[in-house]
Amino acid sequence: MQRSLAKTSVLLLFMAIQTNSYAALKDVALGVGTQTQFVGKIQTNEAGSTNKFEFNPYLTAQAEIPFTESFSFFPEFGFLIPDSTRDPLISKMTFFVLGGLGYALNDWVLRFGLGLQMTRISGKGGTQVLDNGTGQTSFPMPDSTATSRNVITNLGVDYFFHSDWSARVESTIYNPINSRNRSFGYQLAVQYHFHDLFGGSKKTNSKSKLQKKEKKKGESEWLN
């Protein structure tokens, strides 16, 4: 079931891109943020504390394909900056692809997405000696590359604090239909939007809109 859901999400993303022409693009945005994965599932110290926040920087590229004035489709691709894990002998790279729907409300965009996240872990082999509570144990290190795949659903909100810039807060559910492997994460990010390249209208904050309305009202009263 999980595999079929992943295939469906990728197929929907491909179909949406194929059925919309290049001219239909309203916006393209590039962003940078940090991602905390599997909250509460990863032990961070010997006392047994688990992860609540982690600095895992990532880059993302997103397009906006409008369906109506308020609803749009948002295909997105991103990857975490390749780095070592908590063990410096093991390297990790994570990337993801999403297809999401968004509803624009003034300076806010409410978004829901479905996609696939993949993590590649590689090591140079050998063993590592770690404490086991009463002594020490030798643990084998990975000597090859392995890739894990997780179906993800995202729920988030974007806020345009400037006509070209937005901030994002987003939650992620990993393996949403698998109760045994289900876990949660979240992202914080900022994005820069290239509206002018595609003839899209820029977002303006509510305060500036109100000021323009008041200015027009004052001008009409003066003319009358």
N, C-alpha and C positions, 0 to 999 in steps of 0.2 A: 504493500500500500504506500509506504514512504517513497519507494523508488518510482512508482507511477505518479505520485504527486510532484516529485522533482521534475520528471519528464514533462508533465503538464505545464508547470510554471515556465520552463524553458521554451516550450512550444508556443505558449501564449505571448511570451516576450518576442519571439521571432516573428509571429504572425502580425503583431502590432506594428513592428518596424517595417515589415514588407508591405502592409496595406496602407501605410501612410507615406506620402512622398516627402522628399527632402524639404519642399516648400512648406509642408505642414508643421515643421518644427517651430515652436514658439520661443524656446529658450534652451540654452545649454549652460550648465554650471559646473564649475570645478570647486572642490572643497577639501578641507583638511580637518581632521578630528582625532579623537581618541576613543577606543573601544574597550569595554570591560566584558570579558567572556565568562560564561558559566559561573555567575555570581553565587558565592557560598559553596562551591563545589571543589575549589582548589585550596589546599592547605598552604599557608604562607610562612609559617614558622614552627618551631619545635613545640610551642605551647598549644598548638592545635587551631590557631586562628585561621579563618578562611578569607578569601579575597572579597573585598567590597568595592574597591576602586583600583584600577590599574591604568598606567600610562602606556597604551599601545597605539602609537600614532598611525593613522591611515590616510590614504588619498582616495578621492572618489570623483567620478565623472557622471553627470546626470543630464538627460535631455527631457524636455517637456513637449508632449504631443497633445494638443487640446481636442477634446470631444465636444464640449460646449464652452460657454464663457466661464463657467465655474469649475467644471470637471476636466481633469487631464490625466493622461497616462505618463508615468515617469519611469522609463528604463534607466537602470543605473548599474555601474560597474565600479568596484573598488578593491583595494588590496592594502593589507597592513605592511608597514615597512619591514622588510626581512630582518630578523634579529635572532639572537640566541634565546633559549628558554631560560628558566631559572637555573638550569644546568648549562654552563657555558660550552659544554662538549656537544650539545644538541642544538641544531638550528631549525628555525620554523618560519614558514611563510604561509599567510592566509589570504585568500581572495574570495570575492563574492559577486554574484550577479542577482539583480532584483528587478521585478516588474511590479510597479505599484500604481494605485489610484490616489488622486489627490483632489481635495475640494478647497477652493480658494474662498476665504472670507475676510475681506478687507486686507489687512497686512499679514494674515495668517493663512497657512496651508495645512490642512489636516490630511494625513497620508496613511495608507495601509498598503503593505506590500507582501509579496510571496517570492521566495527565491531559493538559492542554493549557496552554501558556504563551504569551501574546501580548504583544508589545512594540510600542508606537506611538511613532514618532520624527517630530518636526516641526521645521521651521526657517523662517527668514524670507528665505532666498535670499541672493544676492550671492556674493562670492568671498572666499577667505582665502589669504594668502600664507604658505607653509610651507617650511622648509629641506628640500632633497632630497638632501643629502650633499655636493654640489659647488656648489650655488647655491640659488636659491629658485624655487618654482613656485606659480602661482595655481591653487587648487582650487575648483571650484564648490560652493556650499552648497545643501542641499535647500531648496526653496521651497514644499513641500507636505507632506502627512502620509502616511506609509507605515507599514503594520503587518506585522510578521513573526509567524509562527506556528510553534511548536515542540512536537512531541509529547514528553512527558517521563515518565520513570519515577522514582519516589522510593523509597529504602530508608533507614529511619531507626529511631531508638529514642527513646522518651519515658521519663523517670524522674521519679516523684512524690517530690520531696524534702519535700513537705508535703501534707496532705490535699486542699488546693485548688490547689496549684501544681505544675507539672511543667516540666522542662527538656528540650529536644529537640536532638538532633544528627542531621542528615539529609543524605544525598547525593542528587544529581540527575544523571540521564543525559538529555541532550538528543538527540532524534532517534535513539533506540536501535537502530532497524533500518536506519539509513542510515549505512554505514561512512564515507562521505565527509564528512558533516556532523555526525557524532557528536562530542559534547564532554561535559564534566563540570562540576559545580558542587556547592556545599554550602550548608547553612543552619544557623544557630544561633539558638535561640529559647527564650522562656519563655511559658507559657500559664496563664491563670487559668480554673478549671473551676467551672461553676454547677450542681453536682450536685443541690442541694436543690430547684431549680426543677422538676425532673422526677422526683423521688423516687428518684434513683440513689444507690447506696451510695458513700461517699467512700473514696478510697484512704488507707491508713494505712501508715506505713513499717514495715519488718520489725522494727526495734528496739522500737517501741511494742507490736507484736503479741507479741514475745517477753516483754516485761515483763508484759503482761496474763496470759499463760499462766503465768508464774512466780508472779504474785500469786494466781491462782486455785488453783494447786497448793499454795501456802503456806496459803491459807485452808482448803482441804480437809484438809490434814495437821493443822491446829490444831483443826478440828472433830472429827476422829477421835481 
